[in-house]
Amino acid sequence: MDIVLRNLIDNAVKHHPHRTPTISVTYRPGAGGRAHVVEVADDGPGIPPERRDTLFRPGGTVAGEERGMGLAMVRRLVDGWGGTVDVADAPGGGALFRVAWPG
């Protein structure tokens, strides 16, 4: 999980327009058959919905900005745990990455 968190936080810093994001990390433990969930949210510009499907591909891009391997590695690790990772709008703006894996 530490590699996943580092990559998500690193992306929030790298792609924030002022390089000074506010980042929140929330963990909800799985219980009673529910999945464990970690959410990483930032206050950056967010990710347009039409670009979200390319984020987790090696070298995927958003708004012409090339991405490296970080999010592709996140997806591969989370898939290996039998989990999921997705991105949505954070409350108040920015991006919210949600990682869930079996409890």
TIVO-2410 file (N, C-alpha, C; in nm, 3 decimals):
# residues 103
REC num residu      c1      c2      c3 atome chaine
REC   1      M   0.082  -0.119   0.000     N      A
REC   1      M   0.000   0.000   0.000    CA      A
REC   1      M   0.087   0.126   0.000     C      A
REC   2      D   0.206   0.118   0.058     N      A
REC   2      D   0.288   0.239   0.065    CA      A
REC   2      D   0.327   0.290  -0.074     C      A
REC   3      I   0.352   0.201  -0.170     N      A
REC   3      I   0.387   0.243  -0.306    CA      A
REC   3      I   0.266   0.311  -0.371     C      A
REC   4      V   0.149   0.257  -0.349     N      A
REC   4      V   0.027   0.315  -0.405    CA      A
REC   4      V   0.007   0.455  -0.349     C      A
REC   5      L   0.015   0.471  -0.218     N      A
REC   5      L  -0.003   0.602  -0.157    CA      A
REC   5      L   0.102   0.702  -0.203     C      A
REC   6      R   0.227   0.658  -0.207     N      A
REC   6      R   0.334   0.748  -0.254    CA      A
REC   6      R   0.309   0.798  -0.395     C      A
REC   7      N   0.267   0.708  -0.484     N      A
REC   7      N   0.240   0.747  -0.622    CA      A
REC   7      N   0.123   0.844  -0.632     C      A
REC   8      L   0.016   0.818  -0.560     N      A
REC   8      L  -0.099   0.907  -0.565    CA      A
REC   8      L  -0.068   1.045  -0.508     C      A
REC   9      I   0.004   1.049  -0.398     N      A
REC   9      I   0.042   1.177  -0.339    CA      A
REC   9      I   0.142   1.249  -0.428     C      A
REC  10      D   0.239   1.178  -0.482     N      A
REC  10      D   0.337   1.237  -0.573    CA      A
REC  10      D   0.268   1.300  -0.694     C      A
REC  11      N   0.169   1.232  -0.750     N      A
REC  11      N   0.095   1.287  -0.864    CA      A
REC  11      N   0.021   1.414  -0.827     C      A
REC  12      A  -0.037   1.417  -0.708     N      A
REC  12      A  -0.108   1.538  -0.664    CA      A
REC  12      A  -0.013   1.657  -0.656     C      A
REC  13      V   0.108   1.634  -0.609     N      A
REC  13      V   0.208   1.742  -0.599    CA      A
REC  13      V   0.258   1.782  -0.737     C      A
REC  14      K   0.294   1.685  -0.820     N      A
REC  14      K   0.350   1.714  -0.952    CA      A
REC  14      K   0.255   1.790  -1.042     C      A
REC  15      H   0.127   1.761  -1.032     N      A
REC  15      H   0.031   1.815  -1.127    CA      A
REC  15      H  -0.055   1.927  -1.071     C      A
REC  16      H  -0.021   1.975  -0.953     N      A
REC  16      H  -0.092   2.090  -0.896    CA      A
REC  16      H  -0.032   2.215  -0.959     C      A
REC  17      P  -0.113   2.311  -0.999     N      A
REC  17      P  -0.058   2.428  -1.068    CA      A
REC  17      P   0.041   2.509  -0.986     C      A
REC  18      H   0.033   2.502  -0.854     N      A
REC  18      H   0.123   2.581  -0.769    CA      A
REC  18      H   0.219   2.495  -0.689     C      A
REC  19      R   0.215   2.365  -0.713     N      A
REC  19      R   0.303   2.269  -0.643    CA      A
REC  19      R   0.286   2.273  -0.491     C      A
REC  20      T   0.174   2.328  -0.446     N      A
REC  20      T   0.147   2.333  -0.302    CA      A
REC  20      T   0.005   2.284  -0.275     C      A
REC  21      P  -0.025   2.159  -0.308     N      A
REC  21      P  -0.162   2.111  -0.291    CA      A
REC  21      P  -0.197   2.087  -0.145     C      A
REC  22      T  -0.325   2.089  -0.121     N      A
REC  22      T  -0.379   2.035   0.003    CA      A
REC  22      T  -0.425   1.894  -0.033     C      A
REC  23      I  -0.373   1.798   0.040     N      A
REC  23      I  -0.402   1.656   0.011    CA      A
REC  23      I  -0.462   1.593   0.136     C      A
REC  24      S  -0.569   1.518   0.116     N      A
REC  24      S  -0.626   1.444   0.229    CA      A
REC  24      S  -0.625   1.295   0.195     C      A
REC  25      V  -0.597   1.216   0.297     N      A
REC  25      V  -0.599   1.070   0.283    CA      A
REC  25      V  -0.697   1.017   0.386     C      A
REC  26      T  -0.792   0.938   0.339     N      A
REC  26      T  -0.894   0.881   0.425    CA      A
REC  26      T  -0.890   0.729   0.411     C      A
REC  27      Y  -0.899   0.660   0.523     N      A
REC  27      Y  -0.902   0.513   0.523    CA      A
REC  27      Y  -1.028   0.467   0.594     C      A
REC  28      R  -1.099   0.375   0.530     N      A
REC  28      R  -1.215   0.311   0.591    CA      A
REC  28      R  -1.190   0.161   0.592     C      A
REC  29      P  -1.172   0.102   0.710     N      A
REC  29      P  -1.144  -0.042   0.715    CA      A
REC  29      P  -1.263  -0.125   0.671     C      A
REC  30      G  -1.232  -0.236   0.607     N      A
REC  30      G  -1.337  -0.329   0.567    CA      A
REC  30      G  -1.382  -0.410   0.687     C      A
REC  31      A  -1.510  -0.438   0.692     N      A
REC  31      A  -1.566  -0.521   0.800    CA      A
REC  31      A  -1.695  -0.582   0.748     C      A
REC  32      G  -1.724  -0.700   0.793     N      A
REC  32      G  -1.849  -0.764   0.754    CA      A
REC  32      G  -1.862  -0.785   0.604     C      A
REC  33      G  -1.750  -0.819   0.540     N      A
REC  33      G  -1.754  -0.843   0.397    CA      A
REC  33      G  -1.736  -0.719   0.311     C      A
REC  34      R  -1.730  -0.602   0.372     N      A
REC  34      R  -1.708  -0.478   0.295    CA      A
REC  34      R  -1.561  -0.463   0.264     C      A
REC  35      A  -1.533  -0.390   0.158     N      A
REC  35      A  -1.395  -0.367   0.115    CA      A
REC  35      A  -1.328  -0.262   0.202     C      A
REC  36      H  -1.195  -0.273   0.213     N      A
REC  36      H  -1.114  -0.165   0.268    CA      A
REC  36      H  -1.110  -0.055   0.162     C      A
REC  37      V  -1.112   0.069   0.203     N      A
REC  37      V  -1.110   0.180   0.106    CA      A
REC  37      V  -1.013   0.287   0.154     C      A
REC  38      V  -0.927   0.332   0.063     N      A
REC  38      V  -0.841   0.447   0.085    CA      A
REC  38      V  -0.875   0.549  -0.022     C      A
REC  39      E  -0.894   0.674   0.020     N      A
REC  39      E  -0.919   0.782  -0.075    CA      A
REC  39      E  -0.811   0.887  -0.059     C      A
REC  40      V  -0.757   0.932  -0.172     N      A
REC  40      V  -0.658   1.039  -0.174    CA      A
REC  40      V  -0.720   1.151  -0.258     C      A
REC  41      A  -0.743   1.266  -0.195     N      A
REC  41      A  -0.806   1.379  -0.263    CA      A
REC  41      A  -0.712   1.499  -0.259     C      A
REC  42      D  -0.721   1.582  -0.364     N      A
REC  42      D  -0.641   1.704  -0.366    CA      A
REC  42      D  -0.728   1.821  -0.411     C      A
REC  43      D  -0.671   1.941  -0.402     N      A
REC  43      D  -0.743   2.062  -0.439    CA      A
REC  43      D  -0.692   2.122  -0.571     C      A
REC  44      G  -0.636   2.039  -0.656     N      A
REC  44      G  -0.584   2.084  -0.784    CA      A
REC  44      G  -0.694   2.107  -0.886     C      A
REC  45      P  -0.656   2.110  -1.013     N      A
REC  45      P  -0.753   2.139  -1.119    CA      A
REC  45      P  -0.848   2.025  -1.151     C      A
REC  46      G  -0.823   1.907  -1.098     N      A
REC  46      G  -0.908   1.792  -1.129    CA      A
REC  46      G  -0.871   1.730  -1.262     C      A
REC  47      I  -0.943   1.627  -1.298     N      A
REC  47      I  -0.917   1.553  -1.422    CA      A
REC  47      I  -1.048   1.547  -1.499     C      A
REC  48      P  -1.050   1.599  -1.622     N      A
REC  48      P  -1.174   1.596  -1.699    CA      A
REC  48      P  -1.223   1.452  -1.719     C      A
REC  49      P  -1.353   1.430  -1.707     N      A
REC  49      P  -1.408   1.294  -1.721    CA      A
REC  49      P  -1.365   1.224  -1.850     C      A
REC  50      E  -1.356   1.296  -1.960     N      A
REC  50      E  -1.321   1.233  -2.087    CA      A
REC  50      E  -1.175   1.189  -2.092     C      A
REC  51      R  -1.094   1.230  -1.998     N      A
REC  51      R  -0.953   1.191  -1.995    CA      A
REC  51      R  -0.922   1.081  -1.893     C      A
REC  52      R  -1.017   1.047  -1.812     N      A
REC  52      R  -0.991   0.956  -1.701    CA      A
REC  52      R  -0.960   0.813  -1.744     C      A
REC  53      D  -1.010   0.773  -1.860     N      A
REC  53      D  -0.986   0.635  -1.903    CA      A
REC  53      D  -0.841   0.610  -1.945     C      A
REC  54      T  -0.764   0.716  -1.972     N      A
REC  54      T  -0.624   0.698  -2.013    CA      A
REC  54      T  -0.526   0.710  -1.896     C      A
REC  55      L  -0.574   0.751  -1.781     N      A
REC  55      L  -0.484   0.778  -1.669    CA      A
REC  55      L  -0.400   0.660  -1.625     C      A
REC  56      F  -0.458   0.542  -1.628     N      A
REC  56      F  -0.392   0.426  -1.570    CA      A
REC  56      F  -0.315   0.345  -1.673     C      A
REC  57      R  -0.302   0.398  -1.794     N      A
REC  57      R  -0.221   0.334  -1.897    CA      A
REC  57      R  -0.079   0.389  -1.889     C      A
REC  58      P   0.021   0.306  -1.916     N      A
REC  58      P   0.158   0.359  -1.917    CA      A
REC  58      P   0.170   0.476  -2.015     C      A
REC  59      G   0.220   0.589  -1.967     N      A
REC  59      G   0.238   0.706  -2.051    CA      A
REC  59      G   0.110   0.777  -2.087     C      A
REC  60      G   0.000   0.747  -2.017     N      A
REC  60      G  -0.127   0.813  -2.045    CA      A
REC  60      G  -0.115   0.964  -2.026     C      A
REC  61      T  -0.205   1.039  -2.087     N      A
REC  61      T  -0.196   1.184  -2.079    CA      A
REC  61      T  -0.327   1.245  -2.034     C      A
REC  62      V  -0.315   1.364  -1.979     N      A
REC  62      V  -0.430   1.448  -1.945    CA      A
REC  62      V  -0.396   1.588  -1.991     C      A
REC  63      A  -0.481   1.645  -2.074     N      A
REC  63      A  -0.464   1.782  -2.124    CA      A
REC  63      A  -0.325   1.804  -2.182     C      A
REC  64      G  -0.274   1.703  -2.255     N      A
REC  64      G  -0.145   1.716  -2.319    CA      A
REC  64      G  -0.026   1.696  -2.228     C      A
REC  65      E  -0.051   1.675  -2.101     N      A
REC  65      E   0.056   1.656  -2.004    CA      A
REC  65      E   0.087   1.507  -1.996     C      A
REC  66      E   0.207   1.468  -2.030     N      A
REC  66      E   0.240   1.325  -2.031    CA      A
REC  66      E   0.254   1.272  -1.889     C      A
REC  67      R   0.200   1.155  -1.869     N      A
REC  67      R   0.211   1.086  -1.740    CA      A
REC  67      R   0.316   0.977  -1.755     C      A
REC  68      G   0.373   0.941  -1.643     N      A
REC  68      G   0.472   0.834  -1.646    CA      A
REC  68      G   0.409   0.700  -1.616     C      A
REC  69      M   0.479   0.624  -1.538     N      A
REC  69      M   0.436   0.488  -1.507    CA      A
REC  69      M   0.366   0.477  -1.373     C      A
REC  70      G   0.362   0.585  -1.294     N      A
REC  70      G   0.311   0.579  -1.158    CA      A
REC  70      G   0.170   0.527  -1.147     C      A
REC  71      L   0.077   0.583  -1.223     N      A
REC  71      L  -0.062   0.540  -1.212    CA      A
REC  71      L  -0.084   0.402  -1.274     C      A
REC  72      A  -0.006   0.369  -1.377     N      A
REC  72      A  -0.014   0.234  -1.433    CA      A
REC  72      A   0.032   0.132  -1.328     C      A
REC  73      M   0.135   0.166  -1.253     N      A
REC  73      M   0.183   0.077  -1.148    CA      A
REC  73      M   0.078   0.066  -1.036     C      A
REC  74      V   0.015   0.176  -1.002     N      A
REC  74      V  -0.092   0.173  -0.901    CA      A
REC  74      V  -0.200   0.075  -0.944     C      A
REC  75      R  -0.245   0.087  -1.069     N      A
REC  75      R  -0.351  -0.002  -1.118    CA      A
REC  75      R  -0.306  -0.148  -1.113     C      A
REC  76      R  -0.183  -0.175  -1.156     N      A
REC  76      R  -0.133  -0.313  -1.157    CA      A
REC  76      R  -0.127  -0.371  -1.015     C      A
REC  77      L  -0.077  -0.294  -0.921     N      A
REC  77      L  -0.070  -0.342  -0.782    CA      A
REC  77      L  -0.209  -0.369  -0.724     C      A
REC  78      V  -0.299  -0.272  -0.742     N      A
REC  78      V  -0.433  -0.286  -0.687    CA      A
REC  78      V  -0.507  -0.403  -0.753     C      A
REC  79      D  -0.492  -0.419  -0.884     N      A
REC  79      D  -0.552  -0.534  -0.952    CA      A
REC  79      D  -0.499  -0.665  -0.892     C      A
REC  80      G  -0.370  -0.667  -0.861     N      A
REC  80      G  -0.309  -0.787  -0.802    CA      A
REC  80      G  -0.367  -0.822  -0.666     C      A
REC  81      W  -0.418  -0.723  -0.595     N      A
REC  81      W  -0.482  -0.749  -0.464    CA      A
REC  81      W  -0.627  -0.789  -0.480     C      A
REC  82      G  -0.676  -0.789  -0.605     N      A
REC  82      G  -0.818  -0.817  -0.628    CA      A
REC  82      G  -0.903  -0.695  -0.603     C      A
REC  83      G  -0.843  -0.576  -0.610     N      A
REC  83      G  -0.914  -0.453  -0.581    CA      A
REC  83      G  -0.942  -0.369  -0.704     C      A
REC  84      T  -0.985  -0.247  -0.678     N      A
REC  84      T  -1.015  -0.151  -0.784    CA      A
REC  84      T  -0.956  -0.016  -0.749     C      A
REC  85      V  -0.929   0.064  -0.852     N      A
REC  85      V  -0.887   0.202  -0.833    CA      A
REC  85      V  -0.960   0.285  -0.937     C      A
REC  86      D  -1.015   0.398  -0.892     N      A
REC  86      D  -1.083   0.486  -0.986    CA      A
REC  86      D  -1.059   0.630  -0.945     C      A
REC  87      V  -1.100   0.721  -1.032     N      A
REC  87      V  -1.082   0.863  -1.006    CA      A
REC  87      V  -1.215   0.934  -1.028     C      A
REC  88      A  -1.241   1.034  -0.946     N      A
REC  88      A  -1.364   1.113  -0.953    CA      A
REC  88      A  -1.329   1.256  -0.916     C      A
REC  89      D  -1.429   1.343  -0.918     N      A
REC  89      D  -1.410   1.480  -0.870    CA      A
REC  89      D  -1.408   1.479  -0.718     C      A
REC  90      A  -1.312   1.550  -0.661     N      A
REC  90      A  -1.308   1.565  -0.516    CA      A
REC  90      A  -1.412   1.669  -0.475     C      A
REC  91      P  -1.468   1.655  -0.356     N      A
REC  91      P  -1.560   1.758  -0.308    CA      A
REC  91      P  -1.488   1.893  -0.306     C      A
REC  92      G  -1.548   1.993  -0.363     N      A
REC  92      G  -1.486   2.126  -0.365    CA      A
REC  92      G  -1.386   2.146  -0.478     C      A
REC  93      G  -1.368   2.046  -0.564     N      A
REC  93      G  -1.274   2.058  -0.675    CA      A
REC  93      G  -1.153   1.970  -0.654     C      A
REC  94      G  -1.081   1.947  -0.760     N      A
REC  94      G  -0.964   1.861  -0.754    CA      A
REC  94      G  -0.999   1.719  -0.791     C      A
REC  95      A  -0.904   1.629  -0.770     N      A
REC  95      A  -0.922   1.489  -0.803    CA      A
REC  95      A  -0.931   1.405  -0.676     C      A
REC  96      L  -1.006   1.297  -0.685     N      A
REC  96      L  -1.018   1.203  -0.575    CA      A
REC  96      L  -0.993   1.063  -0.632     C      A
REC  97      F  -0.888   1.000  -0.584     N      A
REC  97      F  -0.856   0.862  -0.622    CA      A
REC  97      F  -0.906   0.770  -0.512     C      A
REC  98      R  -0.983   0.668  -0.550     N      A
REC  98      R  -1.039   0.574  -0.454    CA      A
REC  98      R  -0.983   0.435  -0.484     C      A
REC  99      V  -0.920   0.376  -0.383     N      A
REC  99      V  -0.864   0.242  -0.393    CA      A
REC  99      V  -0.944   0.153  -0.297     C      A
REC 100      A  -0.994   0.042  -0.349     N      A
REC 100      A  -1.070  -0.052  -0.265    CA      A
REC 100      A  -1.015  -0.193  -0.288     C      A
REC 101      W  -1.009  -0.272  -0.183     N      A
REC 101      W  -0.964  -0.410  -0.194    CA      A
REC 101      W  -1.041  -0.494  -0.093     C      A
REC 102      P  -1.052  -0.625  -0.120     N      A
REC 102      P  -1.135  -0.711  -0.036    CA      A
REC 102      P  -1.097  -0.704   0.111     C      A
REC 103      G  -1.200  -0.705   0.195     N      A
REC 103      G  -1.183  -0.697   0.339    CA      A
REC 103      G  -1.154  -0.828   0.404     C      A
***
